[in-house]
Amino acid sequence: MIAADLILVGGGLANTLIALRLADKQPSLRVLILEQASAIGGNHTWSFHGTDLTPRQNDWVKPLVQYGWDCYEVRFPKLQRTLPGTYFSTTSERLDAVARERLSGRIRTGVHVVELQPDHVVLADGSRLAGRAVIDGRGAKINPHLDVRFQKFVGQVVQLQKPHGLTAPIIMDATLPQHDGYRFLYTLPFDEHTLLIEDTRYSDSPDIAPVAYENAINRYAEDQGWSISSVLRKENGVLPVILGGDIQAFWDATPPIPRAGLQAGLFHPATGYSLANAVRLADQLAELHDWSAGSVYRLTRETSERLWGRTGFYRVLNRMLFLAADSHDRRRVLERFYGLSSGLIARFYAGNNTLLDKLRILSGKPPVKLTRAYSAVFSYKPATSPASLRTHP
Ligand SMILES: Cc1cc2nc3c(=O)[nH]c(=O)nc-3n(C[C@H](O)[C@H](O)[C@H](O)COP(=O)(O)OP(=O)(O)OC[C@H]3O[C@@H](n4cnc5c(N)ncnc54)[C@H](O)[C@@H]3O)c2cc1C
């Protein structure tokens, strides 16, 4: 007897979006989410640009959106700029609340899956659940076939004594001293007294010392004249930034089990963000009618391979940033980039820059040594050192 047509292992961002979309588009399909934690979605704030999604996709994710703005700011030593464009955020709490309301009877939390196969799973208590297909959405995965560096951050949602006066997110304030790679502060104004502040680094190492980051956030708030009365929530993350690799080997390294989200390599190679790709995969699955494991595997693998094929340019940019620029020079590379047209920058976030955009990004005098830039682009071989194997701490 099968427990469900589709078993989604991991109730994180990607699998929950799939379940929500299928509940709308194929309501009779029996879907079951198995999540090891007591709630859906972990502990995150997920943000995206309105232009990362189509209007139809923006519509269906709207119930999840908790905060939205019409523009955002970037700050560098020689460039301060407000860019047009909607920017949205949601949180794990909202995802959990929407999922519980819309997916009643389709979620089991507190369930640890110990074995996955294309058509069944085994739980920690030894029980076996069969499905027509299983999707592995267990989040970031250690895989020797991707050469990664890291975008790492610690964030705090803080309550202030007085209004902060911000009307738009500051998605990069890189006017601060640079440590451990390219460093910036990211600030989202949730309401007039509440901010999410994150200290972020594009670094060669995934290691985080949370207390040092938290102290830096407190100093930053003080410098901005924001007096913190309490810390409401903390979150941290280490996201992969991809320099290169072998996507076929990435998939061939494990049995043919369909995958979603970070497990499927479905994230922007430069920002590590996965929300937009998770929405796209959910849309594609919602059109599927053959729910055999083989058919779901083909769809998820082809989606991942196509994304890889389309995003080689961003891996080249990552190599320029990590291999051609010294750690303390990375800020100049970003400062130059954020001086380009707002349309080009929006297409960068959406991962769909045109050929002209790409030429524009690479043209002019690069803020790195030409010989190093040349070798980062043309003589690069994916690293296989143990440090490169880690995609998450
Ligand atoms: C703090 C943080 C902030 C981020 N911010 C953004 C952002 O602003 N925008 C953006 O697009 N991306 C962001 N990302 C990147 C990425 O979108 C997230 O990591 C996203 O949550 C990945 O989705 P996922 O579904 O692949 O994995 P996850 O959301 O990590 O979900 C995996 C789930 O699987 C569960 N699980 C794991 N093993 C098992 C098991 N054996 N049995 C049962 N359940 C299991 C986990 O408990 C977890 O709930 C952020 C990441 C982090 C860490």
Ligand as a Chemical Component Dictionary entry (heavy atoms), coordinates in Angstrom:
data_LIG
# 
_chem_comp.id                   LIG 
_chem_comp.type                 NON-POLYMER 
_chem_comp.pdbx_formal_charge   0 
_chem_comp.three_letter_code    LIG 
# 
loop_
_chem_comp_atom.comp_id 
_chem_comp_atom.atom_id 
_chem_comp_atom.alt_atom_id 
_chem_comp_atom.type_symbol 
_chem_comp_atom.charge 
_chem_comp_atom.model_Cartn_x 
_chem_comp_atom.model_Cartn_y 
_chem_comp_atom.model_Cartn_z 
_chem_comp_atom.pdbx_ordinal 
LIG C1  C1  C 0 19.685 31.843 7.148  1  
LIG C2  C2  C 0 19.500 31.698 5.635  2  
LIG C3  C3  C 0 18.928 32.747 4.915  3  
LIG C4  C4  C 0 18.729 32.624 3.524  4  
LIG N1  N1  N 0 18.209 33.666 2.856  5  
LIG C5  C5  C 0 17.843 33.503 1.559  6  
LIG C6  C6  C 0 17.149 34.518 0.869  7  
LIG O1  O1  O 0 16.974 35.633 1.401  8  
LIG N2  N2  N 0 16.708 34.273 -0.401 9  
LIG C7  C7  C 0 16.921 33.072 -1.011 10 
LIG O2  O2  O 0 16.454 32.848 -2.133 11 
LIG N3  N3  N 0 17.671 32.131 -0.407 12 
LIG C8  C8  C 0 18.118 32.296 0.864  13 
LIG N4  N4  N 0 18.806 31.316 1.494  14 
LIG C9  C9  C 0 19.306 30.175 0.688  15 
LIG C10 C10 C 0 18.277 29.080 0.431  16 
LIG O3  O3  O 0 17.167 29.610 -0.253 17 
LIG C11 C11 C 0 17.801 28.444 1.708  18 
LIG O4  O4  O 0 18.866 27.764 2.280  19 
LIG C12 C12 C 0 16.607 27.493 1.499  20 
LIG O5  O5  O 0 16.023 27.254 2.740  21 
LIG C13 C13 C 0 17.002 26.207 0.820  22 
LIG O6  O6  O 0 15.829 25.484 0.583  23 
LIG P1  P1  P 0 15.789 23.897 0.572  24 
LIG O7  O7  O 0 14.357 23.519 0.537  25 
LIG O8  O8  O 0 16.727 23.376 -0.439 26 
LIG O9  O9  O 0 16.414 23.460 1.999  27 
LIG P2  P2  P 0 15.931 23.817 3.444  28 
LIG O10 O10 O 0 14.991 24.958 3.446  29 
LIG O11 O11 O 0 17.167 23.896 4.274  30 
LIG O12 O12 O 0 15.090 22.550 3.881  31 
LIG C14 C14 C 0 15.630 21.297 4.158  32 
LIG C15 C15 C 0 14.718 20.649 5.194  33 
LIG O13 O13 O 0 14.984 19.252 5.247  34 
LIG C16 C16 C 0 14.875 18.845 6.583  35 
LIG N5  N5  N 0 15.610 17.577 6.697  36 
LIG C17 C17 C 0 16.946 17.390 6.520  37 
LIG N6  N6  N 0 17.269 16.096 6.693  38 
LIG C18 C18 C 0 16.093 15.454 6.967  39 
LIG C19 C19 C 0 15.773 14.092 7.238  40 
LIG N7  N7  N 0 16.728 13.131 7.240  41 
LIG N8  N8  N 0 14.488 13.773 7.509  42 
LIG C20 C20 C 0 13.510 14.726 7.500  43 
LIG N9  N9  N 0 13.762 16.025 7.250  44 
LIG C21 C21 C 0 15.043 16.385 6.976  45 
LIG C22 C22 C 0 15.496 19.997 7.352  46 
LIG O14 O14 O 0 15.120 19.980 8.720  47 
LIG C23 C23 C 0 14.947 21.190 6.591  48 
LIG O15 O15 O 0 13.726 21.666 7.121  49 
LIG C24 C24 C 0 19.074 31.419 2.861  50 
LIG C25 C25 C 0 19.685 30.409 3.594  51 
LIG C26 C26 C 0 19.919 30.550 4.943  52 
LIG C27 C27 C 0 20.621 29.418 5.690  53 
# 
loop_
_chem_comp_bond.comp_id 
_chem_comp_bond.atom_id_1 
_chem_comp_bond.atom_id_2 
_chem_comp_bond.value_order 
_chem_comp_bond.pdbx_ordinal 
LIG C1  C2  SING 1  
LIG C2  C3  SING 2  
LIG C2  C26 DOUB 3  
LIG C3  C4  DOUB 4  
LIG C4  N1  SING 5  
LIG C4  C24 SING 6  
LIG N1  C5  DOUB 7  
LIG C5  C6  SING 8  
LIG C5  C8  SING 9  
LIG C6  O1  DOUB 10 
LIG C6  N2  SING 11 
LIG N2  C7  SING 12 
LIG C7  O2  DOUB 13 
LIG C7  N3  SING 14 
LIG N3  C8  DOUB 15 
LIG C8  N4  SING 16 
LIG N4  C9  SING 17 
LIG N4  C24 SING 18 
LIG C9  C10 SING 19 
LIG C10 O3  SING 20 
LIG C10 C11 SING 21 
LIG C11 O4  SING 22 
LIG C11 C12 SING 23 
LIG C12 O5  SING 24 
LIG C12 C13 SING 25 
LIG C13 O6  SING 26 
LIG O6  P1  SING 27 
LIG P1  O7  DOUB 28 
LIG P1  O8  SING 29 
LIG P1  O9  SING 30 
LIG O9  P2  SING 31 
LIG P2  O10 DOUB 32 
LIG P2  O11 SING 33 
LIG P2  O12 SING 34 
LIG O12 C14 SING 35 
LIG C14 C15 SING 36 
LIG C15 O13 SING 37 
LIG C15 C23 SING 38 
LIG O13 C16 SING 39 
LIG C16 N5  SING 40 
LIG C16 C22 SING 41 
LIG N5  C17 SING 42 
LIG N5  C21 SING 43 
LIG C17 N6  DOUB 44 
LIG N6  C18 SING 45 
LIG C18 C19 SING 46 
LIG C18 C21 DOUB 47 
LIG C19 N7  SING 48 
LIG C19 N8  DOUB 49 
LIG N8  C20 SING 50 
LIG C20 N9  DOUB 51 
LIG N9  C21 SING 52 
LIG C22 O14 SING 53 
LIG C22 C23 SING 54 
LIG C23 O15 SING 55 
LIG C24 C25 DOUB 56 
LIG C25 C26 SING 57 
LIG C26 C27 SING 58 
# 
